[in-house]
Amino acid sequence: MSKFTLSAFADEIDENLKIQMDVLEGFGINHMEMRGVNGKNITQHSSDEIKEIKRQLDDRGFRISAVGSPIGKINITDPFSPHLDLFKHTMEIANILGTKYIRIFSFFIPKGADPREYRNEVIDRVGRFIDAARESGLILLHENEKDIYGDTAERCLDLLTALKTDSFRATFDPANFVQCDVETYPAAYELLKDYIEYVHIKDALYCDHSVVPSGLGDGRVKEVLTALAEKGFEGFLSLEPHLGNFKGFSDLEQRSDVSGLPEGGPKRFAIALQALQKILEEIERGDVS
């Protein structure tokens, strides 16, 4: 059987680390995918600042599931050398925080261009990240994201097979596939199942690409998680609510037990978490309908 471990993008709760930990602790979650903390992206913090963040995390019993970095989220035509330097700093951050995972992307492709024209440059750049991390023990997790080279399942697979190594794996994000009009299940899942190391939990609608709680969209989140469970997946499910513009939020709020939480990020996070927990409970009961 699978062993799912819950984590979260806690910066969607609040920018303040203490508030992030307070809310997650209240829900029994002790992992976070660190992207933004204390008003800055994690990669913009100095090594000394990261050491202080780690001290605060340790004091509260929190661990970092992954560094949710912006590495690879620049134009493929942008200069690479400064970005490689940022990646090396990000590796240092990951080591200080005690995580083996760094989330990366595969570069924005110019609007209207054929991604195949930039394939070799993308593979070269991602390969240089892999080379830089080769002796570190770190695993780079490629996230499928709109408008980058690896936005479709086919191009994700292309990268993973062209650069095949145990230190380069996939983060599977159902909502991002929906926003690229890609079928998440069975199509994307079947193509990538042997490379999935980590899962981002959010859902979305094909009709307008808006993000919704898990199970309310077209991401087939339950089917993906059921298939992973049957495969014996052991890894992180990282909750990334993105519910700021969710049209049905007020209705769900009335039907959910979130009355004691502050408005904004904490309530949105709670609703996203409850949606995921409902799916996990159904999978545990064997309800796969």
N, C-alpha and C positions, 0 to 999 in steps of 0.2 A: 504493500500500500504506500501511498504518497505521504510525505510529511511537509505540509505547507507551513511556512513561518511568516507571520504577518509583519510587514514593515510599512513605512509611510513617508511621503514627502511632507514633512512636518511644517515646511515654510508656507503651506497652504492653510495652516491653522493660524499662524502668526509669525511675524519676522523674529520675535524675541525667543531666544532659546529656552528660557525658563518656562514661558507659556507653552511652547511646543511640548516640553517634557511633562508639564502638568496635565495637559489634555491627553496625551498618549498614555501616561501612567493611569489616568482615570479609566481608560478602556483596556488596560492590561497589555498594552503593546510596549515592548522595550527595545525595538529596533527602529531606526529611521534611515531613509536614503537621503543623505544630506546634500541639499542643493543651494538653499539660501538660509543664512543664519545671521541674526543681529544686523539685518539691513544690507548685507552684501552677499554676492555669490560666493560659494565656498572657495572657489579658486582665487578670489581676490583677497583672501586673508593671508597674512604672513605666517611663517612657520611657528613663531612664538604665539600668535593668536590661536592657531590651530591647537597648539599644546594646551592652552588655557581652556579651549572648548572641550578638548578630550578630558581634562581634569573634571570639568563640570558634568560631563556625561558619565564618567566613572563614578562620581559621587552619588549619582542617582541610579546607577545600575543600567544605563543605556549603552547599546552597541550600534555601530554603523553597519548597515547591510551593504551599502555601496556609496561611492562618491557620485552623486548625480551631476556630473560635470557637463559643461557646454563644449567639450572638446569635439572638434569636427563640425561644429555648428557655425561655420563661416563659409563664405563663397569659395568654391573650388578655384576661382581666379585670384583670390586674395593671397598675399605673401604667406609662405608657410613657415619660415624660420621662427618668427615670433610665437607662432602657435605651437610649434614643437617645444619651445622653451616653456610655454604655459603648461603643456602636457607633462614635462619633466617636474615642474612644481607640483602638479596634480598628483603625480606618483608619490612625491614626498608627503603630501597631505594624506593620501590613502594609507601610507605606512604609519604615520603618526596616529591616525584614527583607528588603526587596527582592522582595516577591511581589505579583502583581496580583490574587490570588484571596483572598476571604474566604468561608468556609463559613457559611451562615446557615440558620435554620429559620423556620417560619411559625406559631408559637405553639400552645401546648397548648389544646385545646378542652375545656370542662367535661365531665366524665364523664356520658355519657348524653344529651348535648345534640346537636342536629342541627348539624353544621358549617356548613350553609348560613346559619344564623342569624347567624353571625359573619363571613361572607364579606367584607362591606364593610369591617369593622374590620380584618380581616387585610390586605386589599388596601391600605387606607389606611396601615397601619403599615409594611408592606414597601415601599410606595411612598415613604414618608418616608426609609427607608434609602437607596433608590435616589437620591432627590433629594439627600441629604446627600453621596453619593459621586459625584454627576454630573460634577464637574470634576476628579476625582482620577485618572481612568484605571483605577480598580479595577473588578473584575468580582465581583459577588455570586453565589455558587453556592448555590442552594437544594437542601438535602438532604431527600429523602423520609424521614420518621421516624414511628414509631408515635405515635398520639394527637395529632399536630399537624394543622393544617388540610390541609397537603399530604402526607397519608400515603398516599393512593391515587394512581394514575397520572392519573386523571381530574381530581382536584383540583390536582395538580402542573401539569397542562396548563392548567387554568383560570387559575392564577396567572401562568404564563409567557406566556400569550396576553393576559391582561388588562393586564399590566404590560410588554408586549413592548418590549424594548430589548436592545441588544447587551451591556449591562452587567449583565444579570440572566439567568443561565443555570442549567442543572441539573447537580447531582451525582447520578449514578445509583448507588443502593445496592441490589444484589439482595437481600441478607439482610433489609434493612428492609422491602422489599416482601413477602417471604415471611412475615415476622412480622405483617404486616397482611392475610395471606391473599390477596394480589394475585399474579396470574400475571406473572412477570417477563418471560418471553419465550414467544411473541412479543408478548403484549398490551401490557405496560407499555413495552417497548422501542419498539414500533411507534408508540405514541402520542407518545413523548418524543424519538425519535431525532434530530429536527432541533434539539433544544435541549441535548443532552448535551454538556457541556464537560469533564467530569471524572468519574472512576469510583472508587467505594470497593469494595475487594475483600474481601468476606466472603460466606459462604454460610449458609443456615439450612434447617431442616426445617419443613414445614407441620405435622407431627403434634404437636410440642411447642414449636415456635418456637426451639429451641436453635440456637446458632451452631456451625457445623462448618467444616473447611477447604474451600476452593474445590473444587467438583466432587463433593463428598460430600453435598451437600444438594439442595434443590429450586429453587435460585436460577437455574439454567440459565446459570451464569457463562460456561462455554465458548461457548454459543450467543450470548450477548450480546457477548462479546469478538470472536467470529468475525464477527458482523454489523458491529461497529464497524470491524474490520480491513478488511472488504470495502468499507466506506463511505469508507475513507481517513482514519479518525480519527487525529488527532495530539494526544496529551495524556497526562495523568497517570493511572496506576493506583495508587491509594493503599491500601496493605495495612493492614487494620484487623482483626487476628486475633480478638479477643474469645473466646479459647478457654479461659478460666479454668475453665469448668464442662463442657467437652467430654468426654463419657463415653468416647469412644474414644481419648483422648489417649495412654494408656499403651501401647496396641497400636501406634499409629502411631509412637510414640517408639522402640519396639523395632525397627521396620522402617525407621527413618530414620537418617541419619548426623548425629546431634546429640549424640553422646556427649561431645564436648569442650566443650560449652556449659554455662554455669551453669543450675541449675534455675530454673523459673519463667518469667518473661517472655522471656528469650533463647531457651529451647528452644521455647516456644509460637510465638514469632515465626518461628523456623527452619522449623517444620513447616508453618505457614501459607504461608511463602514457597515451600517446595518444592512444595506443592500448586498454587500459582499458576504456578510455572515449568513444571510438567508440562503444564498446560493451554496455556501459551504455546508450548511446544515442539511440541505436537500441532497447534496452529494453523499454526505455521511449516511443518510437514511437510505440511499440507493434510489432516490427519486430522480431519475434522469429524463423524465418526460418534458 
